[in-house]
Amino acid sequence: MAAIEQLTQDFLRTKKLPHIWCPGCGNGIVTAAMVRAFKRAGFEQRDIVIVSGIGCSSRAAGYLNFNTLHTTHGRALSFATGLKMARPELHVFVIMGDGDCSAIGGNHFIHTARRNIDLNAVIVNNHIYGMTGGQHSPLTPSGKKATTAPLGTLERSFDLLELARGAGATFGARGTAAQPRQLEQLMVRGAKHKGFSVIEALSPCPISYGRRNKLGGPVEMLLDIKNKSVPVERASEMSSEELEGKNVTGLIYAYDAPEFSEEYYRMIEQFKDK
Amino acid sequence: MMAFEVINGSQAAAIAVQRAGIDLVAAYPITPQTVIVETLADFAAKGELGGEFVSLESEYSALSFCNGASAAGARVFTATASHGLAYMHEMIHWCSGARFPIVMANVNRAIGAPWCLDPDQGDSLSQRDTGWLQIYCSGAQEVFDTILQAFALSEELLLPCMVVFDGFYISHTYEAVDIPEIQDVGKFIGPPSFGAQVIPGEPGNLHGMASAENQQRLVRSRHEAMLRAPALYEEINGRYERLFGRKYGAIDAVMPPGARTAILTAGATAETVRWCLPDLEQTGLIQLRMFRPFPAKQLCAVLETYDIEKVLVVDRNCSIGAGGIFAQELKSALYGLARPPAVHDLILAGGVDLTGALIKNALSKMPLENRSTELWGVE
């Protein structure tokens, strides 16, 4: 059996396939990268839990054959925090979209970063609320159109990784659906990092975002994502003018800091006889 | 001038908001409501909204935004559904306590877990004790008319009003809707005159700490304002009818001659029952439109006038541990009546569709000797 078929059989609920994502959507690429990353990280199926929020990408929880929790809009990280505190030995992966994570769930996102709890957040950033049909999110680039911004959004968008860094996240990486091998490698590193790791996966949404903004079909959108991505090593030699409109990819930051669940159990140990 | 347009219930809601001379719309997407705010966004982009359109980062923020705007005296609107409404819960109480006359459309959808998109009414009914007026609609025309009337009712009573209709069956179903021109709507509802609570040059602290006694006075004043709603609603509908030829009541009854059984329901299911009436024997319809305040007097009057023996309540909801909510409220309203009818309940919780077959089956399972039967749409 080919490796890919073995992976599919081991880690996907094949009865739930084919998936419901639109033609040209990047969610499948990101989900596949995740599955390969689990394998490469050497994790056992029984030790992995997937928590997802609400949105197109969160449907992945239905296809991934692990203990999966499909939770509420914006609260996936809070569910995951509870789970990790109860069973700190498990590898907990949280799948969110840009609207889910950075708008309605923004509060939970910054506090999860602040605690530096060992969760792995994968944020599929397609710049739009796709499931409800294309409303602008906090990660829609300024000026881009959406059904709730027919003339283009006025608001500035977040740099999600900088937001996470400012709030205390200890691992931040950006990959793209156009470069799935790199994305997979970043996921492996994030999974092995102790602390809150944030992986932003830039992904095309040809139907709800691309059409409205005349960005072409799936191939053109993937090429555009690829052409706009600049590896972090190269970016360090470029001026801010040169980086305008580009997306810096790769491992943006990683450092060690006390991890919340470990610190918590250490405190229990310290005070249990007092 | 009026013009018929073939539109869905969501578009009807949005057009009514535009016609009402809205100052501010707060938006956040959620299925099956999203079309309402998208239609309003289109109006804004074309310069036809006549007010401002802002999309926020959550439903909670959307309603908080409405509170601020209403404090400044603006006519404001937002729309939501299901989990969005549940998420707003704290602000829903706050709007009422602060006496902000906000109008909100809620498109019924089941609440999780698990995720479900069908039109269970549990979302809006969970908000029944928050001090909001609630009116349920059975079609797109009714949605259009009710939104306009809701602004008039809400601003007169200084109580927020929720206009409720079923997801998909109404929100996404197209029908011919008679839409008055904006200048004619202006004859029905002028610019907001309820007064701002925030007035530049008149500093004051809004909604600070109250004693229990003062809190009770405020609760009572809201309660008494709400009890004025059915009579005021009738008056508003009289004005509306003179201008546009349509009127609605807190309840609307259709009683064929000789009817001794009534089916009581709210929302899209009322339209289903209306269509089925010719096939049913000696059975009428009581469409419950106003749910808060609960029109107990009007209901009892209809039941007594027609000497109704049995009521079948169709509840697309269930208060777990107590049963269908409309049935409970009806039973409570019947207290003290000399000859109360038997109340049977067909529960369609989960958003189960009402069919003619389900109605007939339920009617066949209500023997006269039983005072109360609980029936479920799914065996």
Interface residues (C-beta under 8 A of the other chain):
Chain A: I54 H70 T72 H73 G74 A103 I104 G106 Y129 M131 T132 G133 Q135 H136 P138 T147 T148 A149 P150 L151
Chain B: A27 Y28 P29 I30 T31 T34 V37 E38 A41 D42 A44 A45 F53 S55 E57 S58 E59 H83 Y87 G112 P114 W115
